């Protein structure tokens, strides 16, 4: 059983769903890019029942309000969403669990507010978004965000309505790692029924987020500042397996070498069978690893 939550923000509300006892250890769960809180529906029931889990929808996703007209979606805006929700819940210290982009948001929050995070769980994420090594590529990526936002505003397109079957098929085509069951679970919170059919809830502007990207050296230095324990789960057929990458191959290899050497004192890196959505498709593959991590007490001294 879960309950629905809404947290007021200046432009509307941030939506979330919660499991477990209110007095339990707080765990805030962050979904991936263009997904929603339902990504944790199959995993959380398998985790320790003594925790209070809150899975939030980032702004412009799921049941959360879209940002005001004219506003792009900056990466730090998602980090701010996390701080707003934590403040609304009156959580002073809690565990963060993030999938994919949600892991990058969790990582950045941990670096900015280390005193608020006791443990960090990253699912198919290394806790960062990689900066393009080429300066011109970086400039083009920033220009693209502005151009696409202005183009989208000029078109003022009405959201397209689809049949339930077509909406699911479109979602699966865009996410090859999703199963039909997983896609249907995301769609329950990711679309609204209208007389014309299902309309996706996500804000089209969220597809053009402006990222806060980091270099490998920056990543390693920031990881060394983390005060408590980190669990990173990488899927063998996911998006972070070095031999399946091209431009990011060097980055992932360097980061994994850092984890296994200077950072292994407090960072646990586990590789599991499965895809990018293993936590949703086959939650039993990761639930035991996460449960053990949640229940073991921190032994590393505070910095």
N, C-alpha and C positions, 0 to 999 in steps of 0.2 A: 504494500500500500504506500502511496505517496500523496503529498499535498501540493497544491499550486500556490505560488507566492508571487507577489508583485511589489516592487520597490519603486516609489516615486522618484523621478528625475526631472530636471527642468523642461525637457521636451516630451514627457510622457511617463513611461515606466520601463523598468527592466524586469522581465518575467523569469521565473525559476520554478523548479520542482524540488521537493525535499522528501527524504526517506529517513526513518530512524527517530530515536528519542531526542527531544530538544536539548536535554542535558548531556547528550553524548559528545564525544570529541568532534569538533567541527572539521569538515572536509569540504572544500569548495571545488567543484568540478567544472572544467572549461572545455567546451566542444571545439571542433575544428572549423576551418573556413567554409562558410555557407552551409554548415550543418546546424544542429540545435541541441538542446538539452537531452533529447530522447536518445542521443548516441550512447548514453550510459544506462539505458533502461534494462538491459540484460545483465550488465556487469554488477551494478550496485547491489541487487538482491543476493549476490554471491559473496559479498564482502562482510567484514565483521559487523554484527548488529549493534554493537555498543557505540558506533559512530553516528553523528548527524550529518548526512550528506545533502548538500545543496548543489544542484546542477543548474546553472544559469544560462539564459539565452543572451548572447551578446546583442548590443543594439543593432537593429536592422536584421535580426535573425529570429526564427521561431516566433514566439508570442510577444517579443519585446518591441517597443515602439521604434519606428524609423527616426533617424536624426532629422533635424529641421531642413527645410528646402535650402539648397545651395551649399550644404556642408558635405565635404568628402569624408570618407572613413579613414582616419589616420590610425596607425597601429597603437599609438599611445592612448587613443580614445578607448580602445578595448581594455588597456591596463587600468585606465581611469574607471571603467565600468566595474572592474573587480574591486577597486578601492571603495567605490560607492556602495556596492553590495555588502562588503565587509563592515563598513560603517553602519549601514542600516541594520545588520544583524548584531551589531555591537560585539564583533569578534576582535579580540586584541591579538590573538595568536591562533593559527590554524594550519591545516595541511592543504596543499594545493595539488590537484591532479588535472593535467591537461593533455588533450589529444591533438596531435598535429599543430595547427596554428595556435590552439589553446595552450599547448605546451610552451610555445614561444612567448605567449602572453604571460603564462605562469612564471617562466624564467625571468622575464624582464621585471615583473612585480617583485620577485624574490630578490633581485639585485637592488631595486629601489627601496624596498621595505623589508630588509632581512630580519628585522626584529619581530615581524608579524608572521613569519612562516617557520613552522617547526620541521616539516618534511615536504619534499617536492617529488611528485611522481609524474614522469614524462612518458606518454604513450606514443610511439612513432614520432618522436620529436627529440632533438638534442637541446632544446631550450633557447634556440636562436633562429633568426632568419639571416641567411647568408648574403653578404654584400657582394655585388658583382665585382670581380677582380679588375675588370676593365672600366676605366673612368667614363668613357663614352657610353658604355652600356648602362652605367648608373644614371647618367644624365638623361638618357633616353627613357629609362623606367620612370623617372620623376616627371618628365614632360608628358609621358603617356597617361599618367594619372590625371593631369589637368585637362588634356585634350579629350579624354574619354568622358570626364565629368561634364564638360561643356557640351559635348556632342549629345550626351544622354539628356541633358536639360533641354536642348533645342528640339529634340524629337518628341518629348512629352508623351511617350507611348503608354497606352493603357495596358496593364498587366494581362498577359495572355491566359485565357481559360482553357483547361484541358480536361479530358475525361480522366477518371481515376487511373485507368490503365495507361493512358498516354503520359500522364504526369509521372507515374512510376517508371515507365520506360525511359523517359527523358532523363530522370534522375540516375538511373542505372547506366545509361550511355555516358553520362558525364563522370561517373564514379565506377570505374571498372573493378575496383576492389570490394564493392558492395554486393551482398547477396540480395535476392528479391525480398527476403524477409527483413533484412536490415534496412533496405530502401523503404519498405512499407512503414517500418517503425519511425524513420526520420520524417516521412511524409505526413504522418499523423500530426506532427507539430510544425511541419514545414509548409503546410498549405491550408487554405481556407476554402470551404465549399461555398460556391455562389450559384445563382440560377443558371449561369452559363457553363459551370463546371468548376474544377479545382484551380485556384490561383496560388502560386507560390507566395509565401509570406515574406521571404527575404527581400531586402532593399537591393535594387539593381546596382546602386552605387557601391554596395559592399564588395562587389566583384572587382573594384578598382582601388582597393585600399593602398594607402601610401605606407610603405614599410619602414621600420627602423632596423636597418641592416648592420651587421657587425662583421669584422674581419676575424680570422682564426685566432690571431694573437689577442684581440679584445675578448673573444669568447673564453679563452683559457684563463686570462687574468680575472675575468668576472666570476668564473666558476670557482676560482681559488678564494673568492670572498664569501662564498656561501657558508653560512654558519652551521648548518645542520645537514642531515642526510638526504641523498638524492637517489631515486630509483629511475633508471631509464630502461624501457622495454622497447626493443627493436624487432620487427617482424622479418623473417627470412625472405619473404616475398613482398615486403613493404616498399616504402619510398626511400629508405635510408641504407640500403644494402650497397656497399661500394661498387660491386661489379655491375650493378644495375643502373648506376648513375653515369653521367657524362661530365657536364661542366662542374658538378658539385662533388666529383669523385675525390679530388684533393682535399676538400674541406672535411668531408666525412671521415676520410682516412686519418687526417691530422687530429681531428677531435677524438676519435676512438683511441688513438695512440696516447693522447693526453689523459683520457679517462683511465687507461690501463697502467699509466706510470705515475705521474705526480698527483693525480686526483683520485686514485683508487681508494684512498683512506676513507673517504666518505661518499663516494659515488659508486653505486652498484649498477653495472650494465649487463642486461640479460637479453639474449637473442632467443626468440621463440618461433615455432612454425606458425604460418598464417600470413595474412595480407595486411594492408594499411589499416583496415577496420577489424582487426582480430578481436578487439575488446567487445565489438558488437556482433560480429559473425560467430565467433567461438570464444565467448567470455571465460569459459572454464580453463582455457589455455593460460590465461593471465591472472585469474582471480586468486589462486593460491599464492602466487608470488607477491601480489599486491597486499593480500591479507597478512602475510608474514611480515612484510615491511611496515604495515600500519600498526601491528601489535608489538613489535620489538621496540624497546625503549632506546632513545638516543643515548649513546655512550660517549660521543665526541664532546670534548670540552668547548664551552662557548669562547668565541674569539674576543 
